[in-house]
């Protein structure tokens, strides 16, 4: 068996003192991936990414998996991944991880004519910065997100003239401000999964009534769907803007206020792969891994 490390975080391990509410997603993902990898003679082994005892050289490849606490210690995460990349094959590659870890990548996509949500960058979420973003975006409601973050962590929605919440609720540092999209409360978010750039499956994530967040931990629901040709076109345009191999990629789209699909997120670090909505997730993942490692042999 060929040993492959699947990096995860202590906060998604069962019975850990600080286990996340959505840790069950990690368990579902592993239940889908591990047997499919075994079928292709890969031993997929869970490893805590910041465990000091982790030895990358012991593995033919290291996959950045459910590292769902990396945004709380981004410098450590990136330095650790750079070190891993010097010792064995890292998937996705370190330059891709570094680029994708900061949501400023949305500006790069926009410069390459990928339809994205209009985005204003700010050093901090201050009243002046938010007021300036409202003026530039010419809207009545915005969403403020950390530039390094995931799962709506330290993210807030604000209406024009509304007071900012306390600093503990706001992004801890550099942030981005985007116009609130009406589709967030109606049709929700369209998510498309790719393995080795090949489309696998898609789903619609619909927030619970009165909310706009599309994560299950906030009560959102997920349903498999067949994406339209125009949605697939936008998703592929995002992938084409990224160089190098991609074991996995998740493209989150939402319909903009102009009616067209916009890239909300291009997840190339630690996306949940939604095996419930993709019955062949494991097979597609393992086949992509096999192909990519064969190219490097």
Backbone bond lengths (Angstrom), bond angles and torsions (degrees), N, CA, C in turn:
res aa  C-N    CA-C-N  psi(-1)  N-CA   C-N-CA  omega(-1)  CA-C   N-CA-C  phi
1 X - - - 1.475 - - 1.531 110.14 -
2 X 1.319 115.61 140.30 1.470 121.64 179.22 1.529 108.24 -91.84
3 X 1.316 116.53 121.16 1.467 120.85 -175.17 1.525 110.80 -79.08
4 X 1.326 115.60 128.75 1.463 122.34 177.14 1.526 107.93 -132.01
5 X 1.328 116.49 128.82 1.465 121.03 178.83 1.521 109.91 -88.16
6 X 1.319 115.35 135.51 1.467 121.94 174.64 1.524 106.48 -112.20
7 X 1.326 116.00 104.87 1.455 119.81 -174.97 1.520 111.44 -73.49
8 X 1.307 115.03 134.48 1.457 121.49 179.90 1.530 108.16 -137.68
9 X 1.311 116.56 -170.56 1.466 121.54 -178.76 1.522 109.53 -126.47
10 X 1.309 116.21 151.74 1.468 120.06 -179.66 1.526 111.48 -61.48
11 X 1.336 117.26 -26.73 1.463 120.06 -176.53 1.518 113.78 -73.97
12 X 1.336 118.31 -5.14 1.464 119.33 175.89 1.523 111.88 -112.55
13 X 1.333 116.57 6.15 1.458 120.52 178.26 1.523 109.54 -86.63
14 X 1.307 116.41 131.60 1.464 121.51 -177.85 1.527 111.05 -58.04
15 X 1.329 114.91 138.54 1.468 123.91 177.59 1.531 113.32 73.32
16 X 1.322 118.31 7.38 1.454 119.64 173.59 1.531 108.43 -72.20
17 X 1.327 119.08 144.43 1.475 120.61 -177.47 1.528 114.16 -57.19
18 X 1.340 118.17 -28.10 1.465 121.15 -177.59 1.528 111.67 -117.37
19 X 1.332 116.33 38.08 1.459 120.50 -178.84 1.522 111.36 -63.43
20 X 1.333 116.39 132.72 1.456 122.05 179.62 1.523 111.18 -70.11
21 X 1.335 114.94 156.88 1.469 119.80 179.13 1.522 111.84 -63.24
22 X 1.326 116.89 -29.18 1.456 120.05 -177.40 1.527 112.55 -100.61
23 X 1.317 117.02 22.88 1.468 120.12 179.72 1.526 112.00 -61.87
24 X 1.317 116.98 -23.75 1.467 120.35 178.45 1.531 111.26 -60.87
25 X 1.330 116.79 -24.52 1.464 118.90 178.65 1.529 110.52 -66.63
26 X 1.324 116.15 -37.56 1.469 119.64 176.48 1.527 109.99 -61.07
27 X 1.326 116.77 -44.38 1.468 120.06 -179.54 1.526 111.43 -61.91
28 X 1.338 116.86 -41.67 1.463 120.58 178.35 1.530 110.74 -64.14
29 X 1.311 115.70 -41.19 1.461 119.59 -178.66 1.524 110.80 -63.65
30 X 1.326 116.67 -45.34 1.454 119.92 -179.99 1.526 111.34 -65.04
31 X 1.326 116.47 -35.62 1.464 120.13 178.59 1.522 111.32 -64.23
32 X 1.325 117.01 -27.90 1.466 120.94 177.87 1.531 111.81 -84.77
33 X 1.331 117.13 -39.32 1.460 120.64 -172.67 1.519 113.74 -81.21
34 X 1.340 116.80 -41.90 1.462 119.29 -170.67 1.540 112.81 -62.53
35 X 1.350 120.25 -48.06 1.474 118.78 179.71 1.526 112.70 -63.73
36 X 1.335 116.52 -37.86 1.464 119.45 179.72 1.522 110.67 -65.79
37 X 1.324 116.89 -38.51 1.459 120.06 177.25 1.528 110.95 -67.74
38 X 1.314 116.54 -40.06 1.471 120.24 178.14 1.520 110.90 -59.90
39 X 1.337 116.52 -37.21 1.467 121.59 179.10 1.528 110.68 -60.16
40 X 1.335 116.63 -29.11 1.471 121.34 178.64 1.527 111.57 -101.07
41 X 1.324 115.79 18.04 1.459 122.67 174.93 1.525 113.44 69.00
42 X 1.333 116.22 32.66 1.453 121.71 171.75 1.523 109.04 -108.40
43 X 1.320 116.28 132.59 1.459 121.03 171.86 1.526 106.95 -96.07
44 X 1.338 116.82 103.48 1.458 121.60 -177.07 1.526 108.37 -88.34
45 X 1.341 116.10 113.18 1.458 121.12 -171.63 1.529 110.82 -115.82
46 X 1.329 115.97 127.59 1.464 120.57 178.30 1.529 110.32 -71.06
47 X 1.336 115.84 133.59 1.462 121.96 178.42 1.526 107.85 -138.45
48 X 1.326 117.28 131.27 1.463 120.94 174.78 1.527 107.85 -71.10
49 X 1.334 116.59 124.43 1.468 119.66 -169.48 1.527 113.99 -61.97
50 X 1.357 117.42 -31.37 1.466 119.13 -178.92 1.522 112.80 -104.66
51 X 1.321 116.92 20.34 1.464 121.24 174.63 1.534 108.49 -70.90
52 X 1.336 118.03 120.69 1.472 119.39 -178.36 1.521 113.00 -63.22
53 X 1.333 117.57 -17.61 1.455 120.37 179.48 1.513 114.88 -87.56
54 X 1.326 117.29 0.42 1.463 122.08 -179.76 1.531 110.04 -69.16
55 X 1.344 115.45 127.09 1.463 121.43 -178.73 1.528 108.67 -116.16
56 X 1.319 118.78 96.78 1.473 121.26 -176.16 1.522 114.06 -57.72
57 X 1.355 117.32 -35.66 1.462 120.13 -176.71 1.524 113.04 -62.16
58 X 1.323 117.10 -15.93 1.458 120.34 -179.49 1.523 112.38 -75.85
59 X 1.351 116.88 -6.45 1.457 120.98 -174.48 1.523 111.10 -122.02
60 X 1.336 114.48 144.52 1.464 119.13 175.92 1.521 111.05 -67.46
61 X 1.318 116.33 -31.38 1.468 121.23 177.96 1.516 108.39 -152.09
62 X 1.322 114.82 155.89 1.462 122.10 175.81 1.519 107.27 -124.10
63 X 1.331 115.82 125.34 1.464 122.04 -178.69 1.523 108.60 -105.79
64 X 1.304 116.63 127.80 1.462 120.67 174.99 1.529 106.92 -77.37
65 X 1.328 115.77 108.03 1.455 121.18 -175.13 1.509 113.01 -104.77
66 X 1.305 117.02 -121.62 1.465 122.36 -174.02 1.527 111.07 -86.12
67 X 1.313 116.07 61.40 1.480 122.06 178.82 1.521 108.59 -84.93
68 X 1.317 116.79 66.36 1.460 121.28 -166.32 1.523 114.54 -84.61
69 X 1.332 115.93 16.46 1.461 119.17 172.13 1.534 111.58 -122.45
70 X 1.325 116.63 9.75 1.465 118.98 -174.43 1.524 112.32 -63.03
71 X 1.345 116.93 -30.30 1.462 119.11 -177.09 1.533 112.34 -68.93
72 X 1.327 117.20 -15.71 1.456 121.19 178.30 1.531 111.94 -83.79
73 X 1.318 116.84 -17.01 1.473 122.30 178.56 1.528 109.07 -146.25
74 X 1.326 116.26 62.33 1.472 120.58 -172.87 1.518 114.54 -63.79
75 X 1.328 117.99 -35.90 1.461 119.67 -179.14 1.526 111.01 -65.44
76 X 1.331 115.75 -43.27 1.456 119.94 177.48 1.525 110.37 -63.35
77 X 1.322 116.62 -42.61 1.463 121.06 -179.04 1.529 110.43 -59.46
78 X 1.324 116.79 -50.68 1.458 119.24 -176.33 1.528 111.85 -67.29
79 X 1.320 116.98 -38.30 1.467 118.25 178.74 1.523 110.63 -66.33
80 X 1.328 115.64 -37.57 1.473 119.36 178.60 1.526 110.61 -67.47
81 X 1.329 118.00 -42.49 1.463 120.51 -179.19 1.529 111.02 -67.68
82 X 1.325 116.83 -35.51 1.464 118.96 177.01 1.527 110.09 -63.82
83 X 1.329 116.60 -40.86 1.463 120.24 177.96 1.527 111.13 -64.05
84 X 1.335 116.29 -42.74 1.467 120.22 178.78 1.527 110.17 -60.25
85 X 1.339 116.78 -41.70 1.469 120.85 -176.55 1.518 112.46 -64.20
86 X 1.342 117.03 -21.54 1.464 120.35 177.88 1.533 111.86 -83.97
87 X 1.336 115.82 -11.98 1.461 119.78 -174.31 1.525 113.96 -109.21
88 X 1.329 117.15 -23.60 1.455 120.57 179.46 1.525 108.66 -161.57
89 X 1.330 116.40 -176.74 1.472 120.56 -178.89 1.534 109.31 -77.55
90 X 1.317 116.91 123.85 1.458 122.27 179.60 1.520 109.22 -108.24
91 X 1.321 115.88 130.57 1.459 122.05 179.76 1.523 109.52 -131.58
92 X 1.329 115.09 123.64 1.445 127.41 -1.45 1.525 110.75 -72.06
93 X 1.351 118.76 161.61 1.463 120.90 -174.23 1.525 112.79 -61.77
94 X 1.336 115.07 155.23 1.454 119.46 -175.95 1.531 113.85 -59.08
95 X 1.340 121.21 -44.67 1.470 118.72 178.62 1.525 112.50 -56.68
96 X 1.325 116.80 -35.94 1.467 120.98 177.86 1.520 110.61 -67.73
97 X 1.319 116.67 -43.26 1.464 120.41 179.07 1.521 111.17 -61.71
98 X 1.330 115.89 -45.69 1.461 120.25 -178.81 1.531 110.53 -61.00
99 X 1.314 116.84 -45.28 1.466 122.07 179.77 1.521 111.31 -63.82
100 X 1.324 116.68 -42.49 1.455 121.64 -173.85 1.524 113.30 -81.20
101 X 1.348 117.04 -13.03 1.470 119.22 -177.08 1.522 112.47 -72.77
102 X 1.311 117.59 -21.45 1.467 122.71 -178.69 1.520 107.83 -113.32
103 X 1.345 116.63 123.04 1.454 119.72 -174.51 1.524 114.27 -67.15
104 X 1.317 116.14 3.10 1.458 119.05 170.74 1.526 110.21 -62.92
105 X 1.350 116.86 -15.33 1.461 119.84 176.68 1.527 111.57 -58.46
106 X 1.342 117.56 -23.99 1.468 119.73 178.05 1.524 110.89 -60.98
107 X 1.317 116.39 -34.98 1.465 119.94 177.08 1.521 110.50 -66.44
108 X 1.337 117.04 -37.38 1.464 120.39 176.44 1.528 110.63 -62.48
109 X 1.338 116.45 -43.71 1.461 119.95 178.74 1.522 110.98 -62.20
110 X 1.320 116.26 -42.49 1.464 120.12 -179.71 1.526 110.66 -62.04
111 X 1.333 117.03 -39.03 1.469 120.19 179.16 1.522 111.65 -65.58
112 X 1.332 116.06 -23.40 1.468 120.77 177.91 1.527 111.06 -95.42
113 X 1.329 116.03 17.80 1.472 123.22 174.92 1.526 113.75 67.17
114 X 1.322 116.50 24.90 1.467 120.36 171.50 1.535 107.14 -83.16
115 X 1.324 119.28 127.88 1.470 120.50 179.53 1.529 110.40 -63.83
116 X 1.309 116.78 116.74 1.460 121.81 -179.53 1.523 109.76 -129.08
117 X 1.326 115.69 165.64 1.458 120.92 175.20 1.527 108.03 -72.04
118 X 1.336 119.41 132.04 1.470 120.52 177.10 1.526 110.13 -52.45
119 X 1.329 116.18 135.39 1.463 120.79 -172.05 1.521 111.10 -136.76
120 X 1.329 115.55 130.27 1.460 122.74 175.04 1.526 107.88 -109.68
121 X 1.325 117.05 132.80 1.460 121.41 179.19 1.526 110.14 -98.57
122 X 1.323 115.84 143.03 1.464 121.09 178.36 1.521 109.33 -141.66
123 X 1.341 115.55 149.85 1.465 119.60 178.25 1.521 111.53 -68.67
124 X 1.344 115.77 -36.97 1.462 121.02 177.24 1.525 108.50 -150.04
125 X 1.332 115.65 159.85 1.467 120.82 178.88 1.525 109.43 -85.93
126 X 1.307 115.48 75.46 1.466 121.12 178.69 1.526 109.52 -98.23
127 X 1.336 118.04 160.74 1.473 119.68 177.80 1.523 112.57 -54.86
128 X 1.322 117.87 -41.34 1.464 120.58 -179.84 1.527 111.38 -65.42
129 X 1.328 116.25 -42.53 1.462 119.74 -179.22 1.534 111.05 -65.30
130 X 1.328 116.76 -40.34 1.462 119.90 179.84 1.528 110.25 -68.58
131 X 1.330 117.00 -40.66 1.462 120.28 178.51 1.528 110.65 -62.10
132 X 1.329 117.00 -40.96 1.459 120.56 178.56 1.520 111.13 -65.06
133 X 1.329 116.83 -37.27 1.465 120.56 178.60 1.524 110.98 -66.46
134 X 1.339 117.02 -41.77 1.458 120.15 176.73 1.529 110.16 -57.30
135 X 1.330 116.16 -44.21 1.461 120.09 -178.11 1.525 111.38 -65.15
136 X 1.343 116.15 -43.32 1.458 119.55 -177.27 1.526 112.19 -71.32
137 X 1.325 116.50 -37.23 1.460 120.40 -178.95 1.531 112.48 -81.66
138 X 1.337 116.13 -17.91 1.462 122.15 178.94 1.535 110.98 53.99
139 X 1.338 115.51 56.64 1.459 120.88 -179.41 1.527 109.39 -139.48
140 X 1.322 117.02 171.83 1.461 121.86 -177.72 1.524 113.10 -105.96
141 X 1.332 116.64 -5.78 1.469 119.70 -179.29 1.515 108.20 -150.34
142 X 1.325 116.44 139.37 1.462 121.27 -179.87 1.523 110.35 -132.47
143 X 1.322 114.35 165.82 1.464 122.43 171.17 1.519 106.95 -120.15
144 X 1.330 116.33 130.11 1.460 122.63 -178.92 1.532 107.65 -109.85
145 X 1.339 115.97 125.40 1.462 121.04 -175.21 1.533 110.58 -129.74
146 X 1.325 117.13 149.94 1.470 118.73 171.44 1.525 109.85 -65.92
147 X 1.310 117.19 146.59 1.466 119.35 175.36 1.521 110.40 -67.89
148 X 1.316 117.08 -29.01 1.462 121.57 174.01 1.519 106.95 -118.31
149 X 1.312 116.51 106.35 1.459 119.72 -175.69 1.517 111.03 -175.23
150 X 1.325 115.73 169.64 1.462 122.13 179.79 1.523 108.32 -159.33
151 X 1.346 115.15 162.62 1.467 122.36 175.06 1.529 113.00 56.27
152 X 1.340 116.67 36.36 1.471 123.01 178.35 1.533 112.46 60.42
153 X 1.333 116.69 22.33 1.477 122.26 177.55 1.519 109.41 -63.36
154 X 1.343 116.71 127.54 1.468 124.00 177.81 1.537 110.82 52.06
155 X 1.301 116.47 39.42 1.469 123.06 179.64 1.519 109.17 -111.89
156 X 1.341 117.42 140.58 1.460 120.53 -179.37 1.522 110.08 -138.02
157 X 1.335 114.97 153.01 1.457 121.94 172.37 1.522 108.11 -109.76
158 X 1.323 116.80 133.93 1.461 121.94 -176.21 1.522 110.82 -130.99
159 X 1.333 115.72 140.71 1.461 121.08 172.18 1.522 108.84 -95.33
160 X 1.311 115.58 154.85 1.463 120.86 -178.07 1.525 110.21 -58.56
161 X 1.340 116.57 128.79 1.454 121.73 -179.42 1.507 114.41 88.13
162 X 1.315 117.77 -9.33 1.467 121.62 -179.25 1.527 109.76 -76.99
163 X 1.335 116.28 141.24 1.460 120.75 178.91 1.520 110.57 -69.56
164 X 1.317 116.36 146.33 1.458 120.98 177.27 1.527 109.85 -70.56
165 X 1.332 116.85 146.09 1.470 119.19 174.67 1.520 109.94 -71.58
166 X 1.319 116.73 179.27 1.457 121.71 179.40 1.515 111.60 -63.38
167 X 1.321 117.31 159.02 1.471 121.24 -176.43 1.521 113.66 -60.15
168 X 1.345 117.40 -25.34 1.465 119.71 -179.52 1.527 112.07 -69.37
169 X 1.339 117.65 -18.45 1.467 121.15 179.96 1.519 112.22 -95.65
170 X 1.319 117.12 -18.25 1.459 121.94 -175.85 1.529 111.04 -88.67
171 X 1.340 117.35 163.44 1.461 119.36 173.23 1.524 110.21 -53.53
172 X 1.327 117.90 139.94 1.469 120.53 -175.45 1.522 114.34 -75.01
173 X 1.328 117.61 -11.95 1.460 120.89 -178.32 1.511 110.45 -155.58
174 X 1.322 115.96 -131.25 1.463 121.11 -179.55 1.525 109.88 -58.13
175 X 1.330 115.45 141.36 1.456 119.47 -174.46 1.523 110.45 -141.64
176 X 1.308 115.01 173.50 1.452 121.46 172.54 1.523 108.23 -129.44
177 X 1.322 115.11 152.37 1.459 122.07 -179.37 1.527 107.77 -124.82
178 X 1.321 115.56 128.72 1.457 121.11 -179.19 1.523 110.13 -127.94
179 X 1.321 117.97 151.31 1.466 119.12 174.92 1.528 109.89 -66.45
180 X 1.311 116.11 142.72 1.463 120.12 175.98 1.525 108.30 -70.76
181 X 1.320 116.83 129.41 1.458 121.02 -179.68 1.526 109.63 -95.10
182 X 1.309 116.70 128.31 1.466 121.31 -178.04 1.521 111.89 -57.90
183 X 1.328 116.63 -31.02 1.466 120.38 -179.24 1.518 112.18 -61.85
184 X 1.337 117.50 -21.09 1.462 120.45 179.86 1.519 111.38 -59.48
185 X 1.321 117.22 -31.92 1.462 121.01 -177.58 1.519 112.62 -99.03
186 X 1.335 116.98 -2.97 1.466 119.49 -177.15 1.524 111.22 -116.40
187 X 1.329 117.19 -81.84 1.465 118.75 -176.88 1.522 113.62 -86.42
188 X 1.333 118.27 -12.23 1.459 120.54 176.14 1.520 113.30 81.03
189 X 1.321 115.43 -154.90 1.468 123.15 -172.90 1.516 110.05 -113.61
190 X 1.317 116.29 139.28 1.461 122.10 177.15 1.517 108.12 -101.78
191 X 1.327 116.62 124.63 1.458 122.42 -178.18 1.515 109.88 -115.54
192 X 1.334 115.53 130.62 1.464 121.43 179.91 1.525 109.14 -121.78
193 X 1.334 117.08 133.07 1.456 123.27 -178.28 1.521 110.26 -109.27
194 X 1.344 115.28 137.77 1.458 122.74 179.62 1.524 109.12 -132.12
195 X 1.337 115.64 144.07 1.463 121.37 173.71 1.528 107.95 -127.26
196 X 1.334 116.05 123.87 1.458 121.77 -172.71 1.530 109.64 52.27
197 X 1.350 114.81 39.94 1.463 124.84 177.38 1.532 114.15 68.41
198 X 1.328 117.29 7.15 1.469 121.64 178.02 1.525 108.50 -97.13
199 X 1.322 117.37 129.50 1.461 120.83 -178.74 1.521 110.70 -62.12
200 X 1.337 116.26 135.48 1.458 122.69 -179.93 1.523 111.87 -110.44
201 X 1.337 117.65 -61.82 1.458 120.65 -177.49 1.526 109.86 -161.32
202 X 1.321 115.21 170.27 1.459 120.75 -177.41 1.517 109.51 -143.49
203 X 1.322 114.96 159.13 1.457 120.95 178.25 1.516 109.41 -152.46
204 X 1.325 114.57 160.08 1.457 121.81 173.96 1.518 107.70 -107.56
205 X 1.339 116.18 129.85 1.457 122.08 177.84 1.531 107.93 -108.00
206 X 1.316 115.24 117.17 1.466 120.84 -175.40 1.527 109.91 -112.74
207 X 1.329 117.79 123.48 1.472 119.61 -179.39 1.516 111.49 -69.61
208 X 1.313 115.52 158.13 1.455 118.90 176.24 1.527 109.06 -69.70
209 X 1.320 116.19 160.80 1.466 121.33 -178.25 1.521 110.85 -56.09
210 X 1.325 116.15 131.49 1.452 121.12 178.43 1.513 114.87 87.14
211 X 1.327 117.15 -2.20 1.466 121.11 179.74 1.524 108.55 -121.61
212 X 1.311 117.05 167.12 1.455 121.21 177.48 1.527 111.89 -123.95
213 X 1.330 117.39 -9.32 1.457 121.33 -176.68 1.521 110.08 -78.18
214 X 1.327 116.31 140.05 1.456 120.60 -171.60 1.530 113.35 -106.55
215 X 1.324 117.38 16.16 1.465 120.56 176.96 1.527 110.25 -89.81
216 X 1.324 115.77 144.93 1.467 120.61 -178.34 1.521 111.61 -61.53
217 X 1.343 117.61 -30.21 1.459 120.10 -178.08 1.532 111.64 -66.58
218 X 1.335 117.06 -13.87 1.465 121.49 176.57 1.527 111.80 -106.74
219 X 1.328 116.44 14.59 1.452 120.48 175.22 1.506 115.82 92.38
220 X 1.333 118.01 7.38 1.460 120.85 178.58 1.528 110.23 -71.35
221 X 1.312 115.51 155.37 1.469 121.21 177.64 1.521 109.41 -114.34
222 X 1.337 116.09 155.92 1.460 121.80 -177.93 1.514 110.09 -127.97
223 X 1.318 116.27 139.99 1.459 121.28 -179.50 1.525 109.36 -143.48
224 X 1.331 115.99 130.95 1.456 120.44 179.16 1.524 110.18 -61.66
225 X 1.332 115.10 148.09 1.457 119.87 -179.69 1.520 109.47 -152.08
226 X 1.338 115.73 165.38 1.460 121.52 172.44 1.516 107.46 -103.45
227 X 1.323 118.62 116.88 1.460 120.43 -176.78 1.531 111.39 -70.47
228 X 1.312 115.51 151.34 1.457 121.05 177.33 1.523 109.83 -74.32
229 X 1.321 115.57 164.60 1.460 120.39 179.66 1.521 111.45 -61.82
230 X 1.345 117.16 -37.72 1.467 118.23 -178.57 1.524 111.67 -71.20
231 X 1.339 117.66 -32.84 1.465 120.14 175.80 1.527 110.34 -66.86
232 X 1.327 117.36 -43.70 1.463 120.70 177.83 1.528 111.01 -62.21
233 X 1.317 116.38 -37.29 1.466 120.10 179.29 1.530 110.89 -62.05
234 X 1.328 116.75 -45.15 1.462 120.12 179.56 1.529 110.15 -64.80
235 X 1.330 116.95 -42.72 1.464 120.04 179.69 1.528 110.83 -61.63
236 X 1.330 116.92 -44.52 1.466 119.92 179.33 1.523 111.11 -64.84
237 X 1.324 117.46 -35.45 1.468 119.31 178.82 1.525 110.84 -63.39
238 X 1.338 116.83 -33.95 1.471 120.31 176.77 1.525 110.54 -67.48
239 X 1.323 117.26 -43.24 1.464 120.26 179.90 1.520 111.30 -66.09
240 X 1.325 116.81 -36.83 1.463 120.58 -179.41 1.525 111.98 -66.94
241 X 1.321 116.77 -18.75 1.464 120.84 179.29 1.521 112.40 -81.11
242 X 1.338 117.27 -3.65 1.469 122.16 -177.49 1.525 109.36 -113.20
243 X 1.320 116.88 129.09 1.459 121.67 178.15 1.530 110.49 -84.94
244 X 1.313 115.31 158.83 1.452 120.50 172.07 1.515 114.19 87.34
245 X 1.334 116.06 173.54 1.467 120.98 -178.49 1.524 111.85 -71.67
246 X 1.320 115.67 147.21 1.458 121.84 176.12 1.524 108.16 -132.09
247 X 1.326 116.90 104.55 1.463 119.27 175.88 1.514 109.61 -59.76
248 X 1.321 115.69 -45.41 1.459 121.00 179.28 1.521 108.84 -138.62
249 X 1.305 115.53 156.88 1.462 122.01 173.32 1.519 107.13 -155.82
250 X 1.307 115.26 138.64 1.456 120.43 174.74 1.520 107.98 -123.88
251 X 1.312 116.12 126.82 1.453 121.27 179.93 1.527 108.08 -112.47
252 X 1.322 115.84 119.00 1.464 121.68 178.62 1.524 108.33 -101.49
253 X 1.320 115.75 120.94 1.462 122.30 -178.41 1.524 110.56 -115.39
254 X 1.309 115.74 152.04 1.463 121.24 170.98 1.522 107.54 -143.76
255 X 1.314 114.76 147.49 1.453 117.95 -179.90 1.525 109.43 -73.67
256 X 1.310 115.79 126.60 1.449 120.57 179.95 1.516 111.65 -73.65
257 X 1.315 115.49 170.01 1.462 119.76 -179.86 1.525 112.25 -66.97
258 X 1.360 116.59 -11.74 1.463 120.83 174.66 1.519 112.22 -92.25
259 X 1.353 117.12 1.65 1.459 121.41 177.34 1.515 114.94 92.76
260 X 1.339 118.25 -8.67 1.460 120.53 -179.27 1.518 112.18 -95.59
261 X 1.329 116.80 157.88 1.462 121.32 178.54 1.524 110.43 -72.49
262 X 1.328 115.95 137.29 1.460 122.40 179.06 1.530 109.46 -127.02
263 X 1.316 115.86 143.74 1.461 120.28 174.80 1.526 108.83 -76.11
264 X 1.331 115.41 118.63 1.456 120.77 173.60 1.524 110.60 -86.33
265 X 1.328 114.67 -44.82 1.463 121.08 -179.58 1.525 108.47 -147.37
266 X 1.306 116.22 144.63 1.454 123.16 167.95 1.527 105.04 -117.05
267 X 1.324 116.34 101.72 1.466 122.12 -170.74 1.526 110.42 -93.19
268 X 1.339 116.06 107.95 1.458 121.67 -177.77 1.525 112.36 -121.47
269 X 1.347 117.17 11.43 1.467 120.43 -177.54 1.528 111.87 -112.79
270 X 1.302 117.96 -62.88 1.465 119.17 -171.79 1.522 111.02 -143.58
271 X 1.345 118.54 45.35 1.462 118.32 -175.86 1.520 112.33 -72.21
272 X 1.321 115.42 145.07 1.462 118.74 168.37 1.521 107.01 -70.77
273 X 1.325 117.05 138.55 1.457 121.75 -170.68 1.532 113.77 -97.29
274 X 1.310 117.95 -1.48 1.467 123.83 175.97 1.538 113.03 51.28
275 X 1.325 117.26 61.04 1.467 119.34 178.37 1.527 113.29 -65.61
276 X 1.343 117.88 -23.38 1.470 119.27 178.57 1.523 111.20 -61.85
277 X 1.338 116.29 -36.76 1.453 120.06 -178.86 1.532 112.29 -92.95
278 X 1.306 116.87 -6.08 1.465 121.36 179.34 1.511 110.27 -128.60
279 X 1.328 118.61 89.01 1.465 120.84 -175.75 1.524 114.52 -61.28
280 X 1.332 117.52 -17.99 1.462 120.26 179.68 1.530 111.74 -106.32
281 X 1.340 116.30 18.30 1.460 120.58 -179.57 1.519 111.49 -53.84
282 X 1.306 117.46 -50.53 1.459 121.23 -177.73 1.515 112.12 -60.12
283 X 1.329 117.18 -45.95 1.459 121.21 -179.07 1.522 110.83 -64.51
284 X 1.327 117.16 -42.34 1.461 119.95 179.57 1.529 111.51 -65.88
285 X 1.328 116.46 -41.11 1.462 122.04 179.06 1.527 110.25 -62.52
286 X 1.335 116.94 -50.01 1.463 121.01 -176.65 1.523 111.39 -65.22
287 X 1.335 117.14 -38.48 1.465 120.14 178.62 1.527 110.60 -65.35
288 X 1.333 116.81 -40.46 1.460 120.50 178.47 1.524 110.71 -64.80
289 X 1.320 117.04 -41.64 1.467 121.43 178.16 1.526 110.18 -61.24
290 X 1.315 116.10 -44.48 1.464 121.54 179.62 1.531 110.22 -59.85
291 X 1.328 116.89 -45.48 1.465 120.60 -179.15 1.525 111.79 -63.33
292 X 1.336 116.08 -45.52 1.462 119.60 -176.42 1.519 112.19 -67.11
293 X 1.322 117.60 -38.77 1.464 120.20 179.22 1.522 110.60 -71.53
294 X 1.336 116.68 -33.04 1.464 119.72 177.49 1.525 110.84 -64.03
295 X 1.328 116.28 -34.96 1.477 120.44 179.48 1.521 111.68 -67.99
296 X 1.351 116.47 -24.88 1.464 119.30 -177.15 1.521 112.34 -95.91
297 X 1.335 117.60 -6.73 1.462 120.81 -178.08 1.550 110.17 -70.30
